[in-house]
């Protein structure tokens, strides 16, 4: 269900200065990602893939070049607009889950809606629906300590979904999971793609990238290859 270009990166550079030395973390990256695509970004440590992910997530700005997200140039947004975009257009999933330890699954998933000022009743309804969508209907009151690693990552995905984002950005989301649980999580991402949500996943594992419909390999701050493929079914 690919459609409009949601992410447009045009000749993006990211240069860090350490003393007199310039480090080119990104060196002229251009790419387009459309709605409903499931894209894996691969590369070794220091390749620039994490820098690219930070720019896609509006957590960092390019040194030069333009990044357009959902039709808006990110460089022209002020801090409040950036925060709003991160909350409403993007959903984030991390390797370490980033859940609040003493808080129930339901309350963890509600959190982005708290920042939006959504009322309690509506927050609970939407968080319950998101947890149901990731197969955790009976675990609403469980804290992270009472959940397996795979269940914790499902809570994190539900939290990313609760705001109805256009794009899910997942940074090494299977890094702390065993192979079977990783496959379940990838199956969940594939379902989201079929529902029209764009998924962009950073991974260094080629077997995880096989579940995506497109694989972008980054090396030395540049796109080395950009390949569409028949995704492995989870």
N, C-alpha and C positions, 0 to 999 in steps of 0.2 A: 504494500500500500504506500509506495513512495509517491511524493508529491512535491510541494514547494521546497525551495532551498531554505532550510532553517538556519544553517550555519554556513557562513561564507567567510573564509579566511583568504585575504589577498596580499601576497608578498609580505608576510609578517616576519619581522626580525625581533629577537630579544638579545640584547647585548648587556653583559654585566662587566663592570670595571673593578678589577682588584689591583689597586695601585696604578701602575702604568700599563697593565696588561688588560686587553679586551677579550672577553670570552663570549663567543657567539653561540648561545644556547639554542637559538633558532636562526636560520640563515635563509630567508626568502621562502617561507612555507606558504603554499596556496592550496586550498581544497574547498569543496562544497559537500555538505551532507544534507540530504533531503529527509522529509518527515517519514517515519516508519522504517528508516534504515537501521541496521544493527551493525555497527562498525567497531572492529577491534584495532587499537593502535598498539603496535609492538615496537620494541627496540631495547637494546642492552642498557645497562646503567650508564647515565651520562649522555644518552643519545639525543635528549631533548623532548622525549615523550611526556615527561611530567611537567615540563615548562609549557608545552602545548596544551596539556590538560588544564593547567592553572589559568591560561588565557581563555580557553573555551568556557571555563567556569566563572569567568569575570572576577577571578581572585588576583589576577595580575594583568598589567597592560603591556602591549607590545612597545618596543622601542620605536619601531616604525612599521608601516603597513596598516591595513584596516581589518577589523573584525566586525561583521554584521551578524546579529543574532535576532531571529524572528523579525527581520525587516528593519532593525534599528542598529545604528552604528554605536558600538559600545564606548568608543572614545568620547562621544558627545554626551554621555550620561554623567550626571553628578553622583556623589556618594549615595544619596538617598535612592536615586533611580537604579543604581547598581544593586543595592541591597534588595530593592523591590523585585528586580529582574531575577536575582539569585533565588528569591523566595517563591516567585510565581511562574517563571519559565523553566527553571532548572530544578532537578532533584539530584542529590548527591548520595553515593554509596561508597563506603571506604573499606579498606582491608580490615581495619581494627574495629569495625561496627560503630564505634563512637556513640554508644548508648549510655544513658544515665543509669548508674549501677543500682540505686535504691528506688528506682521508679518502674512502675509496671509497663508492660508492652504497650498498653493502650495510651498511657501518659507520654511515653517516648514518641509514639506516632503523632500524638496531638500537637507536639511542640511547635512545628512550623506554623500551625494555625493559630497558636497563641500569639506569635509575632505578628500575625495578620489582623489580630483583634476579632477573630471569629468567636461567637458566643459558645458557652459550655455545651449546650444541648447539640448544636450543629457539629462542634468539634468531636464529640463522642460518636455521633452518627457516622461522620466521615472517616474517623480513625478505625471504627469497628468494621466498616466496609473495606478499608484498605487492608486490614489484617485478615479479613475473610478472603480477599483476593489472593493473598500469598499463602493461604492454607493454614492460618493460625487462629481459627474461630474459637477454639477452646482454650487459648493461652492468653487471653486479654489481661488477666490479673497477675501473670507471672513476671517476676523480675528477671533481668539478664542472667543472674546466677542460677535460676531455675530452668534455663533453656540451654539446649545444645548450641554449638557454634553455628550450625546450619539454621536453626530457629532464630538465633540472634541476627544473622544476616538477613533473614526474611523480615524481621521487625524493621531492620534498617531500610530494606527495600520498600516496605509499607510506608515508612516515614517519608521516603523520597517521593512516593506516589500520592500521598494524601492531599497535596496541593494541586493535583491535576497538571503536572508539568508537561511541557512539550518535549523536553529532553532529559534523559537520565544519564548522568556522568558517573561511571563506576571505575574507581581506581584500585586495581588489583583485588577485586571483590572476592576472589576465591583463594587468596593467598594464605588464609588461616584455616582452610577447610580441606577435609579429605576428598578423595576423587569422586566418591559417590555423591556426597553433598554438593560438591562443585557442579556436578552434572545437573542436579536438581535446580540449583540456582540459575544455571545457564538456560535450563528449560523455561524457567520463570521469565528471564529476559527475552527469550524467543516469543513467549506469549505476549509480552508487552509490545514487542515489535509488530506482531500481527494485529494488535489493537491500535496501531498507528503512532505509538510512542517511539521516538528516536532514542536509541541506546548507543552510547559511545563508551567503550570499555578499554582501559589501559591494562595490558597484561604482558608478562615476559614469557608466558607459557604457550607454546604453539598449539598444544592440544586444546586449550581453552579458546584460542582464536578460531579454531575450526567450527565453532558454533555460530560465528558471525557470518553475515552475508557479504562482508567486505573487510579486507585486512590492509591497513596502512602501516608500512614499516618505516620507522624514522631512524636515521643514522647521521651522526655529526651535524645535527640541527637541520637536516634536510629530509624531504620525503624520498626514500630510496625506491619504494614501490607502492602501488595502490591497486589492489587486485580484488575483483568481485569473484565470489565463489558460491558453490552449492553448499549451503550450511549443513553441518552435521546435526542430525535431529537428536535432541536430548531426550 
